[in-house]
Amino acid sequence: MNRQRNQQRVRHESFDVCIIGAGASGAGAALDAALRGYRVVLIDRGDFAGETSSRSTKLIHGGVRYLEQAFKNADLAQLRQVRHGLAERRTVLRNAPHLAHPLALLTPVFSAFEGLYMSIGLRLYSLFARHDSFPKGEWLSRAKALEKMPTLTPELHSAVLYYDGQFNDARYALALAHSADEAGAIVLNYTALTGFERDGQGRLTTALTQDQLTGETGSIRARVFLNCAGPYADPVRLLANPRLEPRIRPSKGVHIVLPRETLNSNCAMLIPKTSDGRVVFAIPFGDSVFVGTTDNDYTDLEQEPVLEADEVTYLLDTLRPYLAKTPAATEVRAGFGGIRPLIVSNRADTKTLLRDHEVEHDPASGLLSLLGGKWTTYRLMAQDAIDRVGEQLNQPKPGCTETYYLVGGEKYRFDDWKSLQRRYQLDDDTSQHLMQTYGDRAEWVTQLILQDATLSDRVHERLPFIRAEVVYHVREEMAMTIRDVLARRWRLELSDWQLSALLAQPVADILARELNWTDDYCARQVTAYRMLVASFRHDAGLTTAPPAELLKM
């Protein structure tokens, strides 16, 4: 992906469809549309997956909670959601095997009845997924449960084991955008929608844009406009037609990040009952454990959702009955928040809102909006949306994304890390990291070392990341800021705030050379990023010092 080239193309071309929002659904829709042969442009006001799509629980699943609600309430909509999710789970793992894999989850139970209840439910869950190659779940004795997860409380009766999928959400969305680009779409990050132009009947003809890095304005002509802005869909809808009623009820979810030793296991843990009816997961991810999520109304869309002190307390308290030793707040290394795009209904609270999707057509403006949904079903959502695009164009064409490998996935074999290590004299952990991050494109990264041997150097002795990756992020993945690298391409900001602040300078030095930053601009970017990370620690109640003081420590 080359941002400068794509900007030049946008100025001189017109399109069948302009997609607004480059998260999972928008990037998925761009790939789907490009593969059908439509002329496509995808824009986002920030980075690819810069909002909700990079802040998930990192699970690909049908939804155990939905299955329970479906049977309790005889709710066929919930059951349909589970079936769609499980069908799409298989596709997500197949199309990017370097970024997604099966994950074992343990559900601790404290009585034989509870174990029987959970076991029956998860057997039904497995029955719906009978066409998958996932391992089969089982009801474990206390001894076997403690063998798999030694940090569990010995007071448990037993545990139920089942399997779902885990993935690297930000890089998966980036792979979708990258694949769309290679399929012929034009993709642009940091390109904000500022308005629309219309024809004499009030239908949208042109999107007005502004480059968020330079301030330069532009326009994009298209026959159809597809709104994939997730929780920010309503502002786009109202920009197209101020008479529309709001459809999105944003819900905030947060996670805390603890050391991997918290579980000391390759299994994740599902906590099926919390004090307020939520489901909470504790999931190993690299050398960390992500614990979440919460589920509360969120109204201030202008502010980034962040982890707050009371949410840290809530999640630690939720863990307490299940672990022999509850982690202290001082062990929280990082945290993150995201906003779910729940569709407005008459349900009383966000925990019971259905996460299904809808493609809305506004006949006055012509705008299509993809509303609701969840990460697991992004491909199905995109397919439905592009089906509607084809109808609006009077050019319906079949989709083909179900068996389409994403960038890095087609020839991926994990064991190829060994040949990568031999050819480029890299450490084992670095070679494995490169293979699991870039798949069959890993050698695109390492070939940069042949031009500059210093690019094989680690950016930090405790981490497998090397300098060549930052160069690749700029040249092939449109990374434009420090946060693009640390938060989304490496995911370090999500797992360790202290290390992220430390790496801001070496990452900025490489970005400066690639993007022609001045020394002053580079210094300001480092300071701003470190101030941001310091504010996260302060908001989470992990320090009493104000952010400005933290920079002096």
Order of alpha helices (4+ residues) and beta strands (2+ residues): alpha-beta-alpha-beta-beta-alpha-alpha-beta-alpha-beta-alpha-beta-alpha-beta-beta-beta-beta-alpha-beta-beta-beta-beta-beta-alpha-beta-beta-beta-alpha-alpha-alpha-alpha-alpha-alpha-alpha-alpha-alpha
